[in-house]
Amino acid sequence: MLDTYSLSGISIMTLDGFLKKTSIKIDRKKIKDIGENADYNIEIKDNLYLYPAIINVHDHLRGNYLPKVGPKPGTFYLNWSYWDEDLHSAPVYYEREKNSIDDLYLLSAYKNLFSGIVTVNDHFPHKITDKYIPVLPIRVIKNYTLAHAVSSFALKWGDSIEEEHKRAIKKNYPFITHCEEGFDEETQSAVEKLEALNCFDKYDVLIHCLGFSDMDIKKTQKAGASIVWCPVSNMFMFNVTCKIKKILDANINVCLGTDATHSGSANIIEEMHFARKLYNKMYKENLPAETLYKMVTINPAKAFRMQNNIGSIEKGKIADILLIKPEEKDPYEAFVNLKMENIELLTYEGNPIYGSAEYEDLFKKKEINYTKIKVKKKNKVIVGDPAGLLKKIRNTVGFKKTFDFIPIDD
């Protein structure tokens, strides 16, 4: 098995800037060096850009199924619980549940993988997730504590908020919860409740935050908590999103998440595109591509308390890398305007998991089990067999089921 290799002739986004026409050396799971070649070197003649692999800070891996379930036209939900009722009574829910949980988790892994994601949080309790994540082809984080939401009618996930938060501090884990996802009085009092419980601090990763007042934003900034923005899901369910400009202006650590596709985006690429359009519509100004880049790399690594290992290209960090064929000269614009078919190589701890057919030899040398597929008529290789999974799901539901996030030509 090949332990050490390098990619040369590429341009790399680092914390120190964008380095043109250089190389990266991978040794086992880590980035060994930048600007140095290994004995086994892949010289790249195309103009390709390399970034850290994307991090999806918020997903529900059992819920990535289509079509979406939402409010009746012209209406919106008061809070998340009304959507949950609609979901569990929808025909698509019963169709989804015909599939095994293992297959749904694998489907979700490919949803993320195909869009350049290597690390994701599955916002479910450990007793649900831990059984399924070890066999997935991407990293699903294990080191977290959680609550479903901060309200009396939240789903009973994990122990109490106090116990989960105390555990987060003790183990230096993130404490992750939906926060103010709705407009009723109780849902909008989440910050006050967290404060009263002494559970409002830098360990908190707060998802949605639709009802945040200016004071809530100030308190969040002072506490050092992170906020997760899911604009596609917010607008679909509630026809409004958080005060994202004020949150960003407050220098809060903001991350971008997809949520599950039952209410959210097809993938993180769609989420980035939508976020930018929505921001422009709301504020009549551009959301910088660099800001969006940080929302899916450096910022979620910080929120997950994993910034020493992932989220940027640095010597000694884990080799989760994303190599793309850019359609924009500016490296940040090229990243934000990424297309699934333009992913040239994606690695997880140095091992290739998706890429163009030109890298098939690397899959072989690393002894990766892979299959060949076509994405927008481009020849690709990928870990596992997503085409076989799709066929299995179609056999289970009895018709040719398609998913926007599985772009395989068939």
ABEGO torsion letter per residue (X at the ends): XBABBBBBGBBBBBAAEBBBGBBBBBBEABBABBGBBBABBBBBABBBBBBBBBBBABBBAAABBOBBBBBBBGBBBABAAAAAAAAAABAAAAAAAABBAAAAAAAAAAAAAAAGBABBBBBBBAAAAAAAAAABABBBBABBBBBABBBAABBBBEBBAAAAAAAAAAAGBBBBBBBGBEABAAAAAAAAAAAAAGABBAABBBBGGAABBAAAAAAAAAAGBBBBBBAAAAAAAAGBBBBAAAAAAAGBBBBBBAEBAAABBABAAAAAAAAAAAAAAAAGBBBBAAAAAAAABAAAAAAAGAAAABGBBBBGBBBBBBBBBBABABAAAAAAABBAAABABBBBGGBBABEBAAAAAAAAAAGBBBBBBBBGGBBBBBBEBAAAAAAAAAAAAGBBBBBAABABBX
